[in-house]
Amino acid sequence: MIRGALFDMDGVLFDTETLGQELMPKAAKAFGQSMDTALYHRLLGVNEHLSRQILLEEYGQDFPFDAFHQQFLDSFLDIAKAGQLPRKPGLTECMQGLKARGIKIALATSTQRPVVECYLSNTPELRDVFDATVCGIEVPNGKPAPDIYQEAARRLGLTPSECVGIEDSRNGVKSLRAAGVHSIMIPDLLPFTEELAPYVDTCLDSLHDLCPLIDRLNQQ
């Protein structure tokens, strides 16, 4: 029986990864570096610690990661505070449908909590939606380790097998699979491929399809 839904944030609830593909290379350029699409994709779905590791390996140990990262975050925060973060299709209807079904909802994102709180407080349809949130580096190991989704289920008072998890990134679906939840991918920048098939139970087109899927799973 599915009783909980565990959501990634960027690329699943907000169309921020497309926006980030524009803003992050601009931030890198401001610090004298270039960033191609392949490097940006490596940063999707990872926490700040792993992002730092990847970029220091790419740009050298003297790269001012903290200043770069803050400039990138500030550009997003300005957009969020203006209430202009782009939502993914079906967001409002999906959340309303889950609430109507009595499904508990958790957020499990690699993004830092202050940023998450800014995003949510400036998005009326997501205020007071989540029964639990796990953010950034609040667990020992980031995605693709299972920690964040296992902790999200625990905070809902559920076992992982009672939950579905919704992701869009390679590290994200690996985390879902390792955590033992029903792994759902809604592709964003990264398409679903055969390489990802071992980590994905169900691939959906959009958030519009999530509640009907849960209904089907609960009828089995």
Rosetta blueprint (number, residue, H / E / L):
1 M L
2 I L
3 R L
4 G E
5 A E
6 L E
7 F E
8 D L
9 M L
10 D E
11 G L
12 V L
13 L L
14 F E
15 D L
16 T H
17 E H
18 T H
19 L H
20 G H
21 Q H
22 E H
23 L H
24 M H
25 P H
26 K H
27 A H
28 A H
29 K H
30 A H
31 F L
32 G L
33 Q L
34 S L
35 M L
36 D L
37 T H
38 A H
39 L H
40 Y H
41 H H
42 R H
43 L L
44 L L
45 G L
46 V L
47 N L
48 E H
49 H H
50 L H
51 S H
52 R H
53 Q H
54 I H
55 L H
56 L H
57 E H
58 E H
59 Y H
60 G L
61 Q L
62 D L
63 F L
64 P L
65 F H
66 D H
67 A H
68 F H
69 H H
70 Q H
71 Q H
72 F H
73 L H
74 D H
75 S H
76 F H
77 L H
78 D H
79 I H
80 A H
81 K H
82 A L
83 G L
84 Q L
85 L L
86 P L
87 R E
88 K L
89 P L
90 G L
91 L H
92 T H
93 E H
94 C H
95 M H
96 Q H
97 G H
98 L H
99 K H
100 A H
101 R L
102 G L
103 I L
104 K E
105 I E
106 A E
107 L E
108 A E
109 T E
110 S L
111 T L
112 Q L
113 R H
114 P H
115 V H
116 V H
117 E H
118 C H
119 Y H
120 L H
121 S H
122 N L
123 T L
124 P H
125 E H
126 L H
127 R L
128 D L
129 V L
130 F L
131 D L
132 A E
133 T E
134 V E
135 C E
136 G L
137 I L
138 E L
139 V L
140 P L
141 N L
142 G L
143 K L
144 P L
145 A L
146 P L
147 D H
148 I H
149 Y H
150 Q H
151 E H
152 A H
153 A H
154 R H
155 R H
156 L L
157 G L
158 L L
159 T L
160 P H
161 S H
162 E H
163 C E
164 V E
165 G E
166 I E
167 E E
168 D L
169 S L
170 R H
171 N H
172 G H
173 V H
174 K H
175 S H
176 L H
177 R H
178 A H
179 A H
180 G L
181 V L
182 H E
183 S E
184 I E
185 M E
186 I L
187 P L
188 D L
189 L L
190 L L
191 P L
192 F L
193 T L
194 E L
195 E L
196 L L
197 A H
198 P H
199 Y H
200 V L
201 D L
202 T E
203 C E
204 L L
205 D L
206 S L
207 L H
208 H H
209 D H
210 L H
211 C H
212 P H
213 L H
214 I H
215 D H
216 R H
217 L H
218 N H
219 Q H
220 Q L
